[in-house]
């Protein structure tokens, strides 16, 4: 048995058996370190002296009352980013740009906690009450102008605290051009308030300055296998109730290639395209594709006609199902 310190050279199956606490990771890893440095520069540019403390956890997470946030463990090592991609088909925050975007958002939560901004009357009027329970699902309105657009599909609409954090992130982003982009949007009132609010607290000492690190990676006895089993269950949602009807519109009874082989061949491209267009997690899209392949094989469907046309139509059909799911009120919020 290899010592745990050599876990980076383990196979995926072996690595899944490692406990979080035995990974001995550090938030100062390259990608996280570079994004944190950039975040600090952006805060300095706004004359904000507050800095959130950051630790490693299972996911992005800012606990209530804590002026800091957890970053996901897999961003602390390239081998773990590789495992994340193989398990979930994407790496949230896996590039410098996406990591910084997420850090801006989490800093919005942290600064909200640090200065107890949720208690302010105007904050409650514009964003809503933080006392509202977090939903398991929400139905985003894609064309609403009452919310900024920063993270994935409609995330600001999930909860008043997410609306606040997303608005802060847009305000902080030096490239957002928020006054121009959100001109004539109701969301501009929130951004103007954020601008005023941050100027007020910029050089003040935080009212809450604890250094708590809930769910810190070094304290977790769970294995990576347990983590991914739970995470996959979270994204195993069914937004296509009419597989056979869709498949029979796409494929026929005759043709040189089986529909199941065709879908397997284009599975990665379909998953990536539909996830990018809709904002739905790639793992969720892949579960529907997996069912499409199973049903195509069971019904003996074949690819008839031009394969480029069939691929285009399959992408559209899957996207339509995804958009119907988003509008159904069952879009899962990744918290």
Rosetta silent file (secondary structure, phi, psi, omega in degrees, C-alpha in Angstrom):
SEQUENCE: XXXXXXXXXXXXXXXXXXXXXXXXXXXXXXXXXXXXXXXXXXXXXXXXXXXXXXXXXXXXXXXXXXXXXXXXXXXXXXXXXXXXXXXXXXXXXXXXXXXXXXXXXXXXXXXXXXXXXXXXXXXXXXXXXXXXXXXXXXXXXXXXXXXXXXXXXXXXXXXXXXXXXXXXXXXXXXXXXXXXXXXXXXXXXXXXXXXXXXXXXXXXXXXXXXXXXXXXXXXXXXXXXXXXXXXXXXXXXXXXXXXXXXXXXXXXXXXXXXXXXXXXXXXXXXXXXXXXXXXXXXXXXXXXXXXXXXXXXXXXXXXXXXXXXXXXXXXXXXXXXXXXXXXXXXXXXXX
SCORE:     score description
SCORE:     0.000 S_00000001
   1 L     0.000  126.570 -179.160    0.000    0.000    0.000 S_00000001
   2 L   -72.089  148.101  175.727    1.455    3.375   -1.038 S_00000001
   3 L   -65.662  151.964 -176.689    1.717    6.072    1.626 S_00000001
   4 H   -60.361  -30.076 -177.499   -0.997    8.743    1.446 S_00000001
   5 H   -62.078  -16.250  179.030    1.578   11.427    0.651 S_00000001
   6 H   -97.420   21.633 -171.565    1.914    9.845   -2.805 S_00000001
   7 H   -61.428  -26.189 -177.982   -1.805   10.166   -3.597 S_00000001
   8 H   -63.746  -21.592 -179.111   -1.206   12.256   -6.768 S_00000001
   9 H   -96.082    2.272 -179.974    0.220    9.186   -8.510 S_00000001
  10 L   -74.527  158.214  171.377   -2.726    6.928   -7.624 S_00000001
  11 L   -69.973  166.224  178.174   -5.273    5.715  -10.150 S_00000001
  12 H   -57.450  -44.945 -177.954   -8.702    7.339  -10.052 S_00000001
  13 H   -62.082  -40.774  178.659  -10.162    4.326   -8.271 S_00000001
  14 H   -69.036  -40.359 -178.467   -7.422    4.403   -5.632 S_00000001
  15 H   -64.780  -34.853  179.095   -7.672    8.164   -5.227 S_00000001
  16 L   -62.387  -21.139  179.146  -11.412    7.960   -4.583 S_00000001
  17 L   -84.731   -3.551 -179.272  -10.631    5.952   -1.461 S_00000001
  18 L   -80.558  141.225  175.818   -8.579    8.776    0.093 S_00000001
  19 E   -81.678  149.951  178.557  -10.115   10.843    2.895 S_00000001
  20 H   -55.059  -45.617 -174.602  -10.234   14.619    2.538 S_00000001
  21 H   -63.095  -19.872 -178.192   -8.238   15.140    5.712 S_00000001
  22 H   -91.153   -1.611 -179.160   -5.380   13.034    4.313 S_00000001
  23 L   -76.115  -28.906  178.006   -4.887   15.161    1.199 S_00000001
  24 L    51.706   59.951 -178.217   -2.947   17.844    3.115 S_00000001
  25 L   -96.374  163.415 -178.271   -3.721   20.603    0.617 S_00000001
  26 L  -132.286  134.387 -179.511   -2.892   24.306    0.766 S_00000001
  27 L   -67.428  -12.063 -178.875   -4.956   27.241   -0.512 S_00000001
  28 L   -80.133    7.789  176.604   -1.699   28.871   -1.676 S_00000001
  29 L   -57.352  153.579 -172.579   -1.625   26.612   -4.784 S_00000001
  30 H   -42.009  -61.084 -175.527   -0.927   28.426   -8.081 S_00000001
  31 H   -61.939  -49.956 -179.963   -4.416   29.017   -9.506 S_00000001
  32 H   -62.773  -41.514 -179.734   -6.026   29.936   -6.189 S_00000001
  33 H   -62.287  -43.866  179.865   -3.055   32.081   -5.196 S_00000001
  34 H   -65.707  -41.372  179.752   -3.140   34.024   -8.476 S_00000001
  35 H   -67.465  -39.850  178.032   -6.893   34.576   -8.279 S_00000001
  36 H   -64.413  -38.158  177.384   -6.668   35.715   -4.640 S_00000001
  37 H   -64.506  -41.950  178.532   -3.925   38.182   -5.561 S_00000001
  38 H   -65.816  -40.479  177.309   -6.054   39.571   -8.384 S_00000001
  39 H   -59.681  -44.512  179.558   -9.046   39.805   -6.041 S_00000001
  40 H   -60.886  -40.417  178.478   -6.950   41.763   -3.540 S_00000001
  41 H   -64.922  -39.633  178.937   -5.884   44.193   -6.265 S_00000001
  42 H   -65.545  -40.100  177.604   -9.487   44.744   -7.307 S_00000001
  43 H   -65.419  -40.593  178.006  -10.509   45.460   -3.706 S_00000001
  44 H   -62.859  -39.384  179.688   -7.577   47.886   -3.330 S_00000001
  45 H   -61.122  -27.511  178.101   -8.620   49.639   -6.523 S_00000001
  46 L   -95.382    8.032 -179.924  -11.955   50.278   -4.830 S_00000001
  47 L    62.824   25.860  178.271  -10.219   51.438   -1.612 S_00000001
  48 L   -92.370  120.264 -178.673  -11.723   48.511    0.288 S_00000001
  49 L   -84.054  -21.656 -179.483   -9.448   47.405    3.128 S_00000001
  50 L   -63.013  138.717  172.935  -11.474   44.294    3.993 S_00000001
  51 L  -132.760  126.627  176.667  -10.050   40.945    2.872 S_00000001
  52 L   -71.612  145.329  170.783  -11.948   37.663    3.282 S_00000001
  53 E   -87.038  146.506 -171.523  -10.072   34.750    4.793 S_00000001
  54 E  -128.442  137.072  177.226  -10.135   31.690    2.543 S_00000001
  55 E  -136.336  170.723  179.787   -9.850   27.990    3.304 S_00000001
  56 E   -94.633  136.095  177.181  -10.308   24.741    1.406 S_00000001
  57 E  -140.961 -165.334  178.967  -13.575   22.813    1.580 S_00000001
  58 L   -74.397  -38.904 -176.016  -15.673   20.489   -0.566 S_00000001
  59 L  -141.203  174.229  169.102  -17.333   23.285   -2.543 S_00000001
  60 L   -62.241  131.971 -170.508  -17.543   27.074   -2.820 S_00000001
  61 E  -165.500  124.871  173.246  -19.183   28.066    0.453 S_00000001
  62 L  -121.898  106.794 -177.491  -19.600   31.189    2.603 S_00000001
  63 L   -70.754  151.393  175.195  -21.272   30.362    5.950 S_00000001
  64 L   -57.115  135.325  175.014  -23.639   32.816    7.606 S_00000001
  65 L    79.938    4.984 -178.698  -21.816   35.158    9.957 S_00000001
  66 L  -114.812  124.405 -179.906  -18.350   34.355    8.614 S_00000001
  67 L   -84.519   46.599  179.515  -16.345   37.055    6.759 S_00000001
  68 E  -160.637 -179.034 -178.172  -14.576   34.487    4.602 S_00000001
  69 E  -151.923  159.469  175.751  -15.290   31.577    2.295 S_00000001
  70 E   -94.255  140.659  171.585  -14.237   28.069    1.328 S_00000001
  71 E  -107.113  147.869 -175.751  -12.808   27.279   -2.107 S_00000001
  72 E   -67.520  141.189 -174.526  -13.217   23.744   -3.511 S_00000001
  73 H   -55.263  -35.176 -171.611  -10.419   21.302   -2.793 S_00000001
  74 H   -68.043  -19.002  179.093   -9.866   20.256   -6.397 S_00000001
  75 H   -76.843   -4.993 -177.912   -8.537   23.714   -7.319 S_00000001
  76 H   -91.418   -0.424  179.811   -5.562   23.103   -5.011 S_00000001
  77 L  -162.356  134.798 -178.956   -3.940   20.447   -7.217 S_00000001
  78 H   -61.299  -30.815  178.895   -3.976   19.610  -10.953 S_00000001
  79 H   -66.367  -36.489  179.579   -4.472   15.891  -10.239 S_00000001
  80 H   -75.263  -31.702  173.972   -7.666   16.678   -8.335 S_00000001
  81 H   -65.132  -37.958  176.865   -8.871   18.973  -11.110 S_00000001
  82 H   -63.267  -43.328  178.716   -8.354   16.050  -13.476 S_00000001
  83 H   -64.414  -42.505  178.486  -10.398   13.793  -11.216 S_00000001
  84 H   -58.164  -44.427  179.942  -13.159   16.404  -10.929 S_00000001
  85 H   -64.896  -40.752  179.882  -13.426   16.631  -14.694 S_00000001
  86 H   -68.086  -33.417 -178.900  -13.556   12.866  -15.102 S_00000001
  87 H   -81.577  -38.918 -170.922  -16.212   12.528  -12.418 S_00000001
  88 H  -119.609   -0.930  176.091  -18.366   15.588  -13.227 S_00000001
  89 L    71.560   -0.105  174.646  -17.330   16.493  -16.813 S_00000001
  90 L  -156.710  161.717 -179.529  -16.412   20.055  -15.848 S_00000001
  91 L  -123.821  100.700 -178.867  -14.281   21.933  -13.317 S_00000001
  92 L   -66.539  121.231 -177.979  -16.106   24.878  -11.785 S_00000001
  93 L    81.626   16.505 -173.475  -13.567   27.665  -11.326 S_00000001
  94 L   -80.159   -2.985  173.194  -10.909   25.674  -13.171 S_00000001
  95 L  -118.489  160.652 -179.835   -9.560   28.653  -15.138 S_00000001
  96 H   -56.903  -44.970 -177.461   -8.149   31.900  -13.775 S_00000001
  97 H   -63.068  -47.765 -177.481  -11.067   33.895  -15.158 S_00000001
  98 H   -70.457  -33.991  178.138  -13.797   31.624  -13.807 S_00000001
  99 H   -64.543  -43.528  179.446  -12.027   31.236  -10.452 S_00000001
 100 H   -66.040  -38.024  177.511  -11.824   35.011  -10.035 S_00000001
 101 H   -60.190  -44.036 -179.982  -15.478   35.421  -10.985 S_00000001
 102 H   -68.464  -36.279  177.981  -16.483   32.964   -8.281 S_00000001
 103 H   -66.161  -37.327  175.557  -14.195   34.640   -5.740 S_00000001
 104 H   -59.897  -44.248  179.683  -15.840   38.002   -6.425 S_00000001
 105 H   -61.174  -50.487 -178.680  -19.203   36.405   -5.741 S_00000001
 106 H   -64.494  -32.677  176.576  -18.093   34.733   -2.507 S_00000001
 107 H   -65.930  -31.391  174.449  -16.452   37.974   -1.370 S_00000001
 108 H   -59.733  -43.219  175.608  -19.866   39.607   -1.770 S_00000001
 109 H   -64.057  -44.497 -175.302  -21.229   37.151    0.800 S_00000001
 110 H   -64.500  -41.087 -179.295  -18.198   37.638    3.063 S_00000001
 111 H   -72.805  -29.650  173.036  -18.395   41.440    3.076 S_00000001
 112 H   -60.769  -44.439  178.009  -22.134   41.204    3.708 S_00000001
 113 H   -68.893  -42.023 -174.083  -21.315   39.160    6.826 S_00000001
 114 H   -61.344  -38.189 -176.219  -18.368   41.327    7.853 S_00000001
 115 L  -109.671    8.444  177.893  -20.403   44.547    8.031 S_00000001
 116 L    51.330   46.357 -174.524  -23.796   42.964    8.807 S_00000001
 117 H   -70.116  -24.925 -178.079  -25.236   44.682    5.776 S_00000001
 118 H   -64.704  -14.490  179.748  -28.288   42.424    5.627 S_00000001
 119 H   -82.842  -12.606 -176.936  -29.684   44.290    8.634 S_00000001
 120 L   -74.712  138.668 -176.276  -29.955   47.552    6.710 S_00000001
 121 H   -62.313  -44.561 -178.736  -33.440   48.628    5.682 S_00000001
 122 H   -67.002  -35.228  176.744  -32.469   49.733    2.174 S_00000001
 123 H   -62.212  -43.239  179.047  -30.586   46.503    1.603 S_00000001
 124 H   -67.616  -37.018 -179.118  -33.714   44.536    2.528 S_00000001
 125 H   -64.719  -43.024 -175.613  -35.910   46.750    0.352 S_00000001
 126 H   -79.663  -39.376 -172.233  -33.796   46.279   -2.765 S_00000001
 127 H  -106.823  -20.653 -174.632  -32.678   42.672   -2.411 S_00000001
 128 L   101.430  175.103 -175.632  -35.172   41.069   -0.031 S_00000001
 129 L   -86.303  136.673  174.865  -34.727   39.488    3.367 S_00000001
 130 L   -68.850  -14.264 -179.580  -31.850   37.147    4.175 S_00000001
 131 L   -74.925  -13.424  177.220  -34.314   35.308    6.415 S_00000001
 132 L   -60.467  133.384  179.620  -36.010   33.782    3.382 S_00000001
 133 L   -65.747  144.458  175.644  -35.215   30.046    3.346 S_00000001
 134 L   -70.363  131.544  178.565  -32.875   28.854    0.621 S_00000001
 135 L   -81.874  154.996  170.067  -34.810   26.837   -1.967 S_00000001
 136 L   -75.311  -32.375 -178.617  -33.690   23.472   -3.286 S_00000001
 137 E  -135.039  155.710  173.077  -34.894   24.572   -6.711 S_00000001
 138 E  -147.266  157.702 -178.663  -35.705   27.849   -8.415 S_00000001
 139 L  -111.689   97.739 -178.890  -37.164   28.921  -11.744 S_00000001
 140 L   -69.529  147.126  174.269  -35.003   31.628  -13.340 S_00000001
 141 L  -103.065  104.295 -169.912  -36.549   34.176  -15.663 S_00000001
 142 L   -57.479  -30.066 -172.852  -33.976   34.412  -18.470 S_00000001
 143 L  -107.157   10.721  179.152  -34.959   37.880  -19.694 S_00000001
 144 L   -66.910  137.296  177.683  -35.558   39.612  -16.375 S_00000001
 145 L  -105.948   12.913  177.576  -33.763   42.939  -16.018 S_00000001
 146 L   -85.215   -8.446 -176.292  -34.285   43.145  -12.292 S_00000001
 147 L  -130.046  146.379  173.671  -31.131   41.096  -11.703 S_00000001
 148 L   -72.269  164.551  178.687  -27.521   41.367  -12.835 S_00000001
 149 L  -122.106  111.827 -175.167  -26.010   38.596  -14.934 S_00000001
 150 L  -132.620  -69.830  177.665  -22.723   37.288  -13.640 S_00000001
 151 L   -86.122 -163.116 -172.892  -22.543   33.562  -12.861 S_00000001
 152 L   -60.242  168.430 -169.210  -24.455   30.737  -14.480 S_00000001
 153 L   -31.547  102.550  170.553  -28.004   30.993  -15.716 S_00000001
 154 L    66.955   25.306 -172.474  -30.014   33.331  -13.469 S_00000001
 155 H   -63.120  -31.031  179.110  -28.060   32.675  -10.261 S_00000001
 156 H   -62.632  -18.383 -176.927  -28.900   36.096   -8.811 S_00000001
 157 H   -87.261   -2.407 -173.799  -32.552   35.009   -8.819 S_00000001
 158 L   -72.410  -35.575 -173.900  -32.021   32.091   -6.452 S_00000001
 159 L  -168.151  152.215  178.180  -32.183   34.018   -3.150 S_00000001
 160 H   -54.133  -36.925  179.193  -31.829   37.621   -1.870 S_00000001
 161 H   -68.809  -34.128  176.853  -28.315   36.847   -0.580 S_00000001
 162 H   -71.116  -35.481  175.797  -27.277   35.499   -4.000 S_00000001
 163 H   -60.952  -44.565  179.251  -28.720   38.631   -5.606 S_00000001
 164 H   -63.301  -47.893 -177.772  -26.587   40.754   -3.272 S_00000001
 165 H   -64.156  -38.989  178.561  -23.420   38.714   -3.897 S_00000001
 166 H   -68.237  -38.967  177.968  -23.919   38.752   -7.667 S_00000001
 167 H   -65.119  -41.175  176.274  -24.528   42.505   -7.653 S_00000001
 168 H   -60.788  -43.783 -177.683  -21.349   43.022   -5.617 S_00000001
 169 H   -60.919  -43.270  178.216  -19.396   40.845   -8.067 S_00000001
 170 H   -65.507  -42.079  178.655  -20.553   42.894  -11.072 S_00000001
 171 H   -61.355  -40.645 -176.464  -19.796   46.127   -9.206 S_00000001
 172 H   -74.047  -34.312 -175.623  -16.285   44.920   -8.288 S_00000001
 173 L   -60.523  115.090 -177.321  -15.361   43.585  -11.735 S_00000001
 174 L   -66.048  -15.707 -179.378  -13.245   46.305  -13.386 S_00000001
 175 L  -102.916    8.550 -172.945  -14.349   45.125  -16.826 S_00000001
 176 L   -78.041  -24.983 -177.488  -18.097   44.976  -16.211 S_00000001
 177 L    48.071   49.598 -169.260  -18.901   48.550  -17.363 S_00000001
 178 H   -65.154  -33.307  179.359  -21.996   48.225  -15.207 S_00000001
 179 H   -64.039  -37.499  179.595  -23.252   51.791  -15.580 S_00000001
 180 H   -77.741  -47.619 -173.991  -23.326   51.390  -19.350 S_00000001
 181 H   -66.167  -37.757 -174.719  -24.448   47.774  -19.544 S_00000001
 182 L  -101.720   17.587  176.750  -27.294   48.078  -17.047 S_00000001
 183 L   -59.256  132.890 -179.966  -28.548   51.476  -18.120 S_00000001
 184 L    72.528    6.397  173.559  -32.369   51.555  -17.997 S_00000001
 185 L   -92.129  143.171  171.247  -32.450   48.219  -16.135 S_00000001
 186 L   -57.959  -27.405  179.558  -34.183   48.040  -12.721 S_00000001
 187 H   -63.585  -19.722 -179.078  -31.004   46.241  -11.577 S_00000001
 188 H   -62.973  -32.589  178.061  -29.128   49.547  -11.903 S_00000001
 189 H   -61.147  -38.366  178.045  -30.728   50.782   -8.673 S_00000001
 190 H   -66.677  -41.364  179.902  -29.095   47.868   -6.850 S_00000001
 191 H   -66.653  -40.542  176.637  -25.717   48.618   -8.423 S_00000001
 192 H   -62.556  -40.938  177.897  -25.959   52.313   -7.507 S_00000001
 193 H   -64.519  -41.376  178.945  -26.804   51.325   -3.941 S_00000001
 194 H   -61.292  -41.618  178.931  -23.857   48.912   -3.885 S_00000001
 195 H   -60.528  -44.840  178.743  -21.561   51.704   -5.063 S_00000001
 196 H   -65.627  -43.525 -176.733  -22.785   53.973   -2.275 S_00000001
 197 H   -64.579  -43.981 -178.149  -22.647   51.196    0.330 S_00000001
 198 H   -69.447  -33.589  175.098  -19.091   50.126   -0.486 S_00000001
 199 H   -65.022  -32.883 -179.984  -17.831   53.713   -0.368 S_00000001
 200 H   -70.143  -40.473 -174.573  -19.346   53.965    3.102 S_00000001
 201 H   -96.623   -5.785 -169.405  -17.707   50.821    4.520 S_00000001
 202 L   -46.828  -49.805 -174.690  -14.488   50.908    2.473 S_00000001
 203 L  -105.778   11.975  179.261  -12.103   52.012    5.215 S_00000001
 204 L   -86.503  152.538  173.123  -14.080   50.854    8.230 S_00000001
 205 L   -73.016  139.139  177.712  -13.134   47.978   10.474 S_00000001
 206 L   -59.847  146.617  175.061  -15.468   44.971   10.042 S_00000001
 207 L   -78.419  -25.817  176.788  -18.148   44.510   12.697 S_00000001
 208 L  -121.997  118.270 -177.209  -17.598   40.760   12.422 S_00000001
 209 L  -132.705   30.095  177.248  -14.005   39.617   12.181 S_00000001
 210 L   -68.281  160.354 -178.851  -14.008   35.986   13.323 S_00000001
 211 L  -116.202   32.196 -178.959  -11.748   33.537   11.497 S_00000001
 212 L   -63.833  147.968  179.542  -13.984   30.477   11.639 S_00000001
 213 L  -133.066   69.058 -179.185  -13.515   27.845    8.931 S_00000001
 214 L   -58.725  144.003  178.391  -16.584   25.544    8.980 S_00000001
 215 L    57.361   35.165  177.723  -16.283   22.279    7.048 S_00000001
 216 L   -63.694  139.540 -173.418  -12.555   22.790    6.636 S_00000001
 217 H   -55.240  -40.677 -175.800  -11.037   20.064    4.489 S_00000001
 218 H   -65.158  -13.473 -179.463   -8.496   19.003    7.128 S_00000001
 219 H  -100.391   -3.698 -173.212  -11.356   18.091    9.488 S_00000001
 220 L   -91.757  126.673  178.373  -13.344   15.932    7.032 S_00000001
 221 L   -92.540   -5.254  179.964  -13.173   12.156    7.306 S_00000001
 222 L   -64.884  148.412  174.822  -15.252   11.565    4.181 S_00000001
 223 E   -88.078  162.929  175.590  -13.589    9.924    1.223 S_00000001
 224 H   -62.306  -32.076  178.666  -13.568   11.382   -2.249 S_00000001
 225 H   -62.691  -45.129  177.886  -15.758    8.463   -3.317 S_00000001
 226 H   -63.271  -42.794  178.836  -18.485    9.467   -0.849 S_00000001
 227 H   -57.163  -49.550 -176.519  -18.190   13.086   -1.931 S_00000001
 228 H   -73.279  -30.721  175.105  -18.677   12.293   -5.617 S_00000001
 229 H   -61.522  -44.458  179.047  -21.464    9.819   -4.964 S_00000001
 230 H   -67.320  -40.049 -177.899  -23.401   12.556   -3.165 S_00000001
 231 H   -66.267  -38.135  179.534  -22.543   15.171   -5.762 S_00000001
 232 H   -67.741  -38.248  176.708  -23.746   13.000   -8.624 S_00000001
 233 H   -60.144  -38.590 -179.552  -27.053   12.340   -6.884 S_00000001
 234 H   -58.819  -36.266 -176.405  -27.454   16.099   -6.599 S_00000001
 235 H   -99.759    3.525  178.914  -27.256   16.517  -10.380 S_00000001
 236 L   -86.824   77.089  178.449  -29.232   13.427  -11.358 S_00000001
 237 L  -118.157  147.824 -173.971  -32.422   15.228  -12.291 S_00000001
 238 L  -103.650  109.499  175.602  -34.740   14.319  -15.147 S_00000001
 239 L  -110.462   12.585  176.558  -35.740   17.174  -17.439 S_00000001
 240 L  -126.472  103.180 -176.724  -36.730   15.011  -20.407 S_00000001
 241 L   -93.127   -3.493 -173.667  -40.013   13.181  -19.899 S_00000001
 242 L  -130.930   55.812 -178.313  -40.529   12.218  -23.542 S_00000001
 243 H   -54.275  -52.587 -173.450  -37.371   10.401  -24.595 S_00000001
 244 H   -61.763  -41.234  179.560  -39.051    8.128  -27.120 S_00000001
 245 H   -62.755  -44.452  177.955  -40.964   10.934  -28.826 S_00000001
 246 H   -61.700  -46.090 -174.935  -37.795   13.003  -29.183 S_00000001
 247 H   -66.648  -37.517  179.058  -35.745   10.069  -30.396 S_00000001
 248 H   -71.543  -23.861  173.298  -38.268    8.973  -33.006 S_00000001
 249 H   -74.512  -30.069 -177.195  -38.294   12.514  -34.414 S_00000001
 250 H   -84.712  -36.608 -171.676  -34.503   12.444  -34.660 S_00000001
 251 L  -123.720  171.409 -179.244  -33.930    8.899  -35.905 S_00000001
 252 E  -132.224 -167.037 -178.706  -35.626    6.256  -38.031 S_00000001
 253 L   -90.465  -13.713 -177.242  -35.857    2.506  -38.585 S_00000001
 254 L  -127.642  152.704  178.658  -33.280    2.389  -41.384 S_00000001
 255 L   152.777  163.354 -176.453  -29.754    3.659  -41.796 S_00000001
 256 L   -76.631  -34.746 -175.192  -26.096    2.614  -41.783 S_00000001
 257 E  -111.478  140.813  176.378  -25.283    3.647  -38.208 S_00000001
 258 E   -72.317  147.241  179.591  -27.219    2.848  -35.044 S_00000001
 259 H   -62.034  -36.745 -179.077  -28.579    5.858  -33.164 S_00000001
 260 H   -64.792  -41.367  177.050  -26.950    4.650  -29.940 S_00000001
 261 H   -65.147  -40.164  179.247  -23.484    4.552  -31.603 S_00000001
 262 H   -61.425  -46.075 -179.597  -24.098    7.996  -33.098 S_00000001
 263 H   -66.598  -37.810  177.136  -25.014    9.480  -29.711 S_00000001
 264 H   -62.983  -41.061 -178.366  -22.035    7.843  -28.036 S_00000001
 265 H   -63.396  -37.911 -175.236  -19.724    9.278  -30.681 S_00000001
 266 L  -104.673   13.263 -175.233  -21.079   12.819  -30.217 S_00000001
 267 H   -58.069  -46.580 -178.050  -21.833   12.589  -26.494 S_00000001
 268 H   -63.388  -45.221 -179.038  -19.042   14.945  -25.398 S_00000001
 269 H   -65.091  -42.204  178.794  -19.883   17.609  -27.996 S_00000001
 270 H   -63.322  -46.010 -179.422  -23.605   17.450  -27.209 S_00000001
 271 H   -60.108  -46.695 -177.242  -23.010   17.652  -23.468 S_00000001
 272 H   -64.271  -45.839 -175.422  -20.649   20.602  -23.802 S_00000001
 273 H   -66.209  -46.423 -177.843  -22.833   22.575  -26.215 S_00000001
 274 H   -68.338  -39.363  177.395  -26.101   22.159  -24.323 S_00000001
 275 H   -63.161  -41.372 -179.453  -24.471   22.869  -20.967 S_00000001
 276 H   -66.486  -39.532 -178.338  -22.855   26.023  -22.379 S_00000001
 277 H   -72.483  -36.223 -171.344  -26.108   27.276  -23.904 S_00000001
 278 H  -102.832  -21.650 -175.507  -28.352   26.584  -20.916 S_00000001
 279 L    84.871   -0.418  178.188  -26.095   26.839  -17.851 S_00000001
 280 L   -76.915  140.475 -176.660  -27.175   23.372  -16.687 S_00000001
 281 L   -56.884  139.162 -178.232  -24.378   21.300  -15.169 S_00000001
 282 H   -57.678  -33.832  179.710  -22.661   19.016  -17.645 S_00000001
 283 H   -64.629  -38.749  178.609  -23.232   15.970  -15.436 S_00000001
 284 H   -63.243  -47.428  178.720  -26.998   16.557  -15.545 S_00000001
 285 H   -59.673  -40.400 -177.828  -27.012   16.836  -19.334 S_00000001
 286 H   -65.015  -31.911  178.187  -24.918   13.679  -19.580 S_00000001
 287 H   -64.408  -37.857  177.100  -27.458   11.690  -17.548 S_00000001
 288 H   -69.179  -40.893  176.918  -30.131   12.461  -20.139 S_00000001
 289 H   -61.191  -38.489  177.949  -27.757   11.561  -22.951 S_00000001
 290 H   -61.039  -42.463  178.463  -27.046    8.283  -21.196 S_00000001
 291 H   -67.714  -37.473  176.981  -30.795    7.545  -21.119 S_00000001
 292 H   -60.502  -42.934  179.585  -31.120    8.543  -24.773 S_00000001
 293 H   -63.010  -43.966 -179.882  -28.428    6.038  -25.688 S_00000001
 294 H   -62.368  -45.943 -178.420  -30.127    3.277  -23.675 S_00000001
 295 H   -69.104  -36.093  178.861  -33.549    3.946  -25.213 S_00000001
 296 H   -63.728  -41.017  178.524  -32.103    4.212  -28.744 S_00000001
 297 H   -66.114  -43.441 -177.481  -30.454    0.830  -28.354 S_00000001
 298 H   -64.848  -33.929 -177.481  -33.620   -0.741  -26.915 S_00000001
 299 H   -93.951   -3.375  176.238  -35.808    0.570  -29.757 S_00000001
 300 L    68.372   28.200 -177.134  -33.288   -0.244  -32.504 S_00000001
 301 L   -71.091  150.204 -178.621  -33.267    3.260  -33.967 S_00000001
 302 E  -126.242  160.650  176.425  -30.904    4.115  -36.831 S_00000001
 303 E   -87.984  115.575  178.481  -29.433    7.308  -38.260 S_00000001
 304 L  -115.417  132.621 -179.815  -31.176    8.107  -41.509 S_00000001
 305 L    95.099 -169.068 -175.176  -30.104   11.063  -43.615 S_00000001
 306 L   -68.977  126.622 -175.307  -27.261   13.541  -43.247 S_00000001
 307 H   -69.006  -31.693  177.412  -25.387   13.076  -39.952 S_00000001
 308 H   -63.838  -39.571  178.155  -24.521   16.776  -39.645 S_00000001
 309 H   -67.434  -41.721 -179.992  -28.225   17.612  -39.828 S_00000001
 310 H   -63.612  -40.806  178.895  -29.078   14.917  -37.298 S_00000001
 311 H   -63.848  -42.378  177.846  -26.416   16.222  -34.908 S_00000001
 312 H   -61.083  -46.132 -178.336  -27.756   19.759  -35.263 S_00000001
 313 H   -67.038  -35.354  178.077  -31.313   18.598  -34.626 S_00000001
 314 H   -66.177  -39.663  177.981  -30.226   16.494  -31.635 S_00000001
 315 H   -63.051  -43.671  179.603  -28.476   19.527  -30.110 S_00000001
 316 H   -64.568  -45.214 -178.162  -31.590   21.649  -30.595 S_00000001
 317 H   -61.320  -43.771 -179.930  -33.909   18.959  -29.169 S_00000001
 318 H   -67.719  -37.701  177.685  -31.779   18.484  -26.074 S_00000001
 319 H   -65.347  -41.047  178.086  -31.486   22.251  -25.582 S_00000001
 320 H   -60.337  -44.201  178.322  -35.263   22.657  -25.847 S_00000001
 321 H   -62.355  -40.410  179.734  -35.760   19.996  -23.171 S_00000001
 322 H   -64.149  -43.639  179.655  -33.203   21.728  -20.987 S_00000001
 323 H   -66.564  -36.285  175.370  -34.905   25.116  -21.382 S_00000001
 324 H   -63.045  -38.146  177.841  -38.285   23.570  -20.599 S_00000001
 325 H   -65.047  -42.576  179.330  -36.741   22.159  -17.455 S_00000001
 326 H   -60.897  -34.574 -177.980  -35.333   25.565  -16.491 S_00000001
 327 H   -85.040   -5.982 -174.327  -38.801   27.081  -16.843 S_00000001
 328 L   -82.089  -11.041 -177.165  -40.504   24.280  -14.886 S_00000001
 329 L    90.762   13.261 -178.045  -39.445   25.530  -11.453 S_00000001
 330 L  -124.620   34.211  177.577  -37.064   22.645  -10.802 S_00000001
 331 E   -83.497  119.821 -174.825  -33.689   24.169  -11.617 S_00000001
 332 E   -75.601  130.300  179.282  -31.300   23.050   -8.906 S_00000001
 333 L   -87.096  125.027  177.735  -29.339   25.782   -7.170 S_00000001
 334 L   -86.421  104.874 -176.337  -25.687   24.907   -6.550 S_00000001
 335 L  -103.713    0.000    0.000  -25.017   26.272   -3.068 S_00000001
